[in-house]
Amino acid sequence: MRLLITDVGYGGVGVARSEDGVVFVPGAFIGETIEAEPVSKRKRFTQARLVQVLDPSPDRIEPETSIVPGMTYAALRYDAEVALKHHQLRTLLTRIGKLPEPPLLPPVPSPQRDHYRNKLTLHWDGHALGYIGEDNRTVLDTPHCPLSKPEINAALTELRQNAALRRLRPGARVVFRYTAHDGARLGLGKPPAGELTEHLADLELSVAAEAFFQVNLACAELLLADFREAVRGAKSVFDLYCGCGLFGLVAAQAGVTRVFGLETTPSAIRSAKRNAAAIGIDADYRCAPAETLPDDLPPADLWIVDPPRAGLSDIVRARILRDLPPRLAYVSCGPDTLARDLSALTAAYSIRSIRLFDFFPRTPHFETLTLLERKEHP
């Protein structure tokens, strides 16, 4: 098939139109004329494989590093990658969020395009150690990850020469975590154990090695600086999906005096309590789902939500629309589910701003910070 790529959807798949309908082609960029081979055909679309780029985009480049699975934009100029992600966010907010003019601020590129990740998860099949391939089964041997910190790659090189790897059961995961304070930690067949110390937003944070934490600290600094300024004036906070307490603690830097947080990972809650005690903030952290936010709490004038990629559950959305906190800060790693949630929340809230932060260069993913205010008469 000879095709003209007219768009690249969220996820990084080129979009074209043929006589038979829409065609999706991974690896193709806007404006390119390509040759593609059909892989599967559905009633409304065809999935195809890129065979040859006949007329390349001016933004196409030779990859600057080795490529591992997930590096969808390795062959795209970085400024074009950020602009494309911004376009994808606008499209999702318009189409799914039903926001004809979403109040988007200029996107924020990552200060580092490579070697930014402080966590790496690989798979061991008994012979190869690496990422899972496109077939979701095959392990692609990965001696070096261009997205991960140099210290993690050094630890990976050392592990590959270690007999302990050969004794690992096939199917096991190998997890690396890195902090400037602790160096590279390794977990064979399970996450690394113990506590790590992270430095972020002028805070020294205790973080459980097994728990979630931001993987791109340089970009997280930029998001947290925006967040800190945006929440000034708030005095009490509900921090749902609170993790180690990061956002509530940064809100305290802006003047918040009371924080209530919920998180489902016990080790993260233990870290959150230690972190709050270290800066002397009045905080109540509990290990429970966001959906179980108690009814008898004093109202908070700011809610912070940082859900997983699936976004807010129906219960949490309904609770927000019932309690109507004056302000809401929504941190999202899933722009499609963010758009879905905003479609419901705008019944009672005005959106002050939405900003993309490119936490994951070379990949299809990014983070957003959305700030909302309750309407006077929802």
C-alpha positions in Angstrom: 0.0 0.0 0.0 1.2 3.5 -0.9 0.0 5.9 1.8 0.1 9.5 2.9 0.3 9.9 6.7 -2.0 12.6 7.8 -1.8 12.3 11.6 -0.1 10.4 14.4 -2.5 9.4 17.2 -1.7 9.1 20.9 0.4 6.0 21.3 2.6 7.0 18.3 0.8 5.2 15.4 0.7 6.9 12.0 -2.8 7.4 10.5 -3.6 7.3 6.8 -6.7 6.8 4.7 -7.1 4.4 1.8 -10.0 3.3 -0.4 -10.8 0.7 2.3 -10.8 3.2 5.2 -8.4 4.1 7.9 -4.9 2.5 8.1 -2.7 2.6 11.2 1.1 2.4 10.6 3.5 2.4 13.6 6.7 4.3 12.9 5.4 6.7 10.3 5.2 10.5 10.9 2.9 13.2 9.7 3.4 14.3 6.0 5.3 11.2 5.0 4.5 9.1 1.9 5.2 5.5 2.7 4.9 2.0 1.5 3.2 -0.3 4.0 2.1 -3.9 4.2 -1.3 -4.9 5.7 -1.0 -7.0 8.8 -4.6 -7.3 9.9 -7.9 -6.0 8.6 -10.9 -5.1 10.6 -14.3 -3.8 9.6 -13.4 -0.1 10.1 -9.6 0.0 9.9 -6.5 -1.8 8.7 -3.3 -2.3 10.7 -0.1 -2.2 8.6 3.6 -2.6 8.9 6.0 0.2 7.6 8.0 -1.2 4.7 9.7 1.9 3.3 9.6 5.7 3.8 9.3 7.1 0.2 9.1 10.8 1.1 10.3 11.4 4.7 9.1 14.2 7.1 11.6 17.0 7.5 11.5 16.1 11.2 12.7 12.6 10.7 16.3 12.0 11.9 18.7 9.1 12.3 18.2 7.8 15.8 20.8 9.4 18.1 21.1 6.3 20.3 20.4 2.6 20.3 16.7 1.7 20.3 14.8 -0.4 22.7 11.1 -1.3 22.6 8.9 1.7 23.4 11.1 4.3 21.8 8.4 5.3 19.3 9.9 8.7 18.6 13.6 7.8 18.4 13.7 8.9 14.8 11.8 12.2 15.4 13.5 15.5 16.2 12.8 16.3 19.9 11.1 19.6 19.4 8.8 17.9 16.9 8.1 15.1 19.3 7.0 17.6 22.0 4.8 19.5 19.5 3.2 16.2 18.4 2.4 15.2 21.9 0.9 18.6 22.5 -1.2 18.1 19.4 -2.3 14.7 20.6 -3.3 16.1 24.0 -5.4 18.9 22.4 -7.1 16.3 20.1 -8.0 14.1 23.1 -9.3 17.0 25.1 -11.4 18.2 22.2 -12.7 14.8 21.1 -13.2 12.9 24.4 -13.2 15.8 26.8 -15.6 17.8 24.7 -13.5 20.9 25.3 -13.7 23.0 22.1 -10.9 25.4 23.4 -8.9 23.6 26.1 -6.9 26.1 28.1 -3.5 24.6 27.2 -0.3 26.3 28.4 2.9 25.8 26.4 4.3 22.3 26.8 7.4 21.7 28.9 10.2 19.6 27.4 12.3 17.3 29.5 15.8 18.8 30.4 17.2 15.3 29.5 16.2 13.4 26.4 18.2 10.3 27.2 19.5 8.5 30.4 16.7 10.1 32.5 15.0 7.1 34.0 15.9 6.1 37.6 14.1 2.8 37.3 14.5 -0.1 34.8 12.5 -3.3 34.7 13.8 -6.1 32.4 12.7 -9.8 31.9 14.7 -13.0 32.0 13.7 -16.0 29.9 16.6 -18.2 30.9 18.8 -17.0 28.0 18.1 -13.4 27.3 17.7 -10.4 29.7 15.8 -7.5 28.2 12.5 -5.9 27.2 9.5 -7.8 26.0 9.1 -7.5 22.2 6.0 -6.4 20.1 4.6 -9.9 20.3 4.3 -9.5 24.1 6.2 -12.8 24.5 9.7 -12.7 23.2 12.4 -11.2 25.4 14.7 -9.0 23.4 18.2 -9.1 24.8 19.1 -5.6 26.1 22.7 -5.0 27.1 22.1 -1.2 27.4 19.1 1.0 27.9 19.6 4.5 26.4 16.7 5.9 28.5 18.1 4.7 31.9 20.6 6.4 34.1 24.3 5.5 33.4 24.6 4.0 36.9 21.8 1.6 36.1 23.5 0.6 32.8 26.7 0.0 34.7 24.9 -2.3 37.1 23.2 -4.0 34.2 26.6 -4.7 32.6 27.8 -6.2 35.9 24.8 -8.3 36.4 25.0 -9.8 32.9 28.5 -11.1 33.9 27.2 -12.5 37.2 26.4 -16.2 37.6 23.4 -15.2 39.9 21.5 -14.3 36.7 21.8 -17.8 35.4 20.3 -19.2 38.5 17.2 -17.0 38.2 14.0 -18.8 37.2 12.8 -18.1 33.6 10.0 -15.5 33.5 11.4 -13.5 36.4 11.7 -9.8 36.4 14.9 -7.9 37.2 14.4 -4.4 38.6 16.9 -1.6 39.0 16.4 1.6 41.1 18.8 4.4 41.3 19.2 7.5 43.6 22.1 9.8 43.9 22.2 9.0 47.6 22.0 5.2 47.4 23.4 4.4 44.0 21.9 1.5 41.9 19.8 -1.1 43.8 18.9 -4.4 42.2 16.0 -6.8 42.7 16.3 -10.2 41.2 12.8 -11.7 40.7 11.3 -9.0 42.9 11.6 -5.3 43.5 14.6 -4.0 45.4 14.1 -4.0 49.1 14.5 -1.3 51.8 14.3 2.5 51.8 15.8 4.9 49.3 16.5 8.6 49.8 15.4 10.9 47.0 16.1 14.7 46.7 13.4 16.5 44.9 11.7 19.9 45.3 14.1 20.9 48.1 12.9 17.9 50.0 14.8 14.9 51.3 12.3 12.1 50.9 12.2 8.5 52.2 10.9 6.3 49.4 10.3 2.5 49.6 12.4 0.8 46.9 9.3 -1.3 45.9 6.9 1.7 45.7 6.2 4.1 42.9 8.2 7.3 42.5 8.8 9.7 39.7 11.2 8.3 37.1 12.4 11.6 35.5 13.5 13.9 38.4 14.6 16.8 36.2 11.2 17.0 34.6 9.4 16.4 37.9 11.2 19.5 39.4 9.5 21.6 36.7 6.0 20.2 37.2 6.4 20.6 41.0 7.5 24.2 40.6 4.3 24.9 38.7 2.2 23.0 41.2 3.7 24.8 44.2 2.8 28.2 42.8 -0.7 27.1 41.7 -1.7 25.9 45.1 -0.7 28.9 47.2 -3.5 30.1 49.5 -4.7 26.6 50.3 -4.5 25.6 54.0 -5.9 22.0 54.0 -5.5 19.2 51.4 -6.9 15.8 50.6 -4.1 14.0 48.7 -5.6 10.9 47.0 -3.2 8.3 45.5 -0.6 10.1 47.7 2.4 7.7 47.3 5.2 8.8 49.6 3.4 12.1 50.2 5.3 14.2 47.6 2.5 16.5 46.4 1.1 17.1 49.9 4.6 18.0 51.1 5.2 20.4 48.2 1.8 21.9 49.0 3.1 22.4 52.5 6.0 24.4 51.1 3.3 26.7 49.6 1.5 27.2 53.0 -0.7 24.2 53.5 -0.9 23.3 57.2 -3.0 20.1 57.1 -2.8 17.0 54.8 -4.9 13.9 54.7 -3.7 11.2 52.3 -4.7 7.8 51.0 -2.6 5.2 49.2 -2.9 1.5 48.7 0.8 0.5 49.1 1.7 0.0 52.8 5.4 0.8 52.3 4.5 4.1 50.6 2.3 5.1 53.5 5.1 4.3 56.0 7.4 6.6 53.9 4.7 9.3 53.7 4.4 9.4 57.5 8.2 9.6 57.9 8.4 12.4 55.3 5.6 14.4 56.9 7.2 14.1 60.4 10.6 15.2 59.0 9.2 18.6 58.0 6.8 18.9 60.9 3.5 19.0 59.0 0.2 17.9 60.4 -0.6 14.9 58.2 -2.8 11.9 58.5 -1.9 9.2 56.0 -3.9 5.9 55.7 -3.4 2.8 53.7 -6.7 2.5 51.8 -8.1 3.1 48.2 -9.0 6.6 47.2 -12.6 5.4 46.9 -12.8 5.0 50.7 -12.2 8.6 51.6 -14.1 9.0 54.9 -17.2 11.1 55.1 -16.5 12.5 58.5 -13.3 14.5 57.6 -13.3 18.3 57.9 -13.6 19.7 54.3 -10.4 20.5 52.5 -10.0 23.5 50.2 -7.7 21.6 47.8 -7.9 18.1 46.5 -4.9 16.5 44.8 -5.4 13.5 42.5 -2.6 11.6 40.9 -4.3 8.4 39.7 -2.7 5.5 37.7 -3.1 5.5 33.9 -6.7 4.3 34.2 -7.7 7.7 35.6 -10.3 8.3 38.3 -12.9 5.7 39.1 -16.6 6.4 38.9 -16.7 6.5 42.7 -13.9 9.1 43.0 -15.4 11.3 40.2 -18.8 11.1 41.9 -17.3 12.0 45.3 -15.6 15.1 43.9 -18.9 16.2 42.3 -20.7 15.6 45.6 -18.3 17.3 47.9 -17.2 20.0 45.4 -13.9 21.1 46.9 -13.0 24.7 45.9 -9.9 23.7 44.0 -8.6 20.5 42.3 -5.1 19.7 41.1 -5.2 16.7 38.7 -1.8 15.1 37.8 -2.3 12.6 35.0 -0.1 10.1 33.0 -3.1 9.1 30.8 -4.3 11.9 28.6 -7.2 9.9 27.2 -8.6 9.1 30.7 -7.9 12.6 31.8 -10.0 13.9 28.9 -12.8 11.5 30.0 -12.7 12.7 33.6 -12.6 16.4 32.6 -15.7 15.8 30.5 -17.6 14.9 33.7 -15.8 17.4 36.1 -16.5 20.4 34.0 -20.2 20.2 35.0 -19.1 21.8 38.2 -15.5 23.1 37.6 -13.8 25.6 35.4 -10.4 24.6 34.1 -7.7 27.2 34.9 -5.0 25.5 32.9 -3.7 22.3 31.4 0.0 21.8 30.8 2.0 18.9 29.3 5.3 17.9 30.9 7.3 15.5 28.8 8.5 13.1 31.5 9.1 10.3 28.9 11.1 11.5 25.9 11.4 9.1 22.9 8.3 7.3 24.1 4.5 7.9 23.5 3.9 8.9 27.1 3.8 12.2 29.0 2.4 13.8 32.1 -0.1 16.7 32.5 -1.0 19.0 35.3 -4.5 20.3 35.2 -5.8 22.9 37.7 -9.5 23.4 38.3 -11.7 25.7 40.3 -15.3 25.2 41.4 -17.9 27.2 39.5 -19.9 29.7 41.6 -23.1 28.0 40.6 -22.4 24.5 39.4 
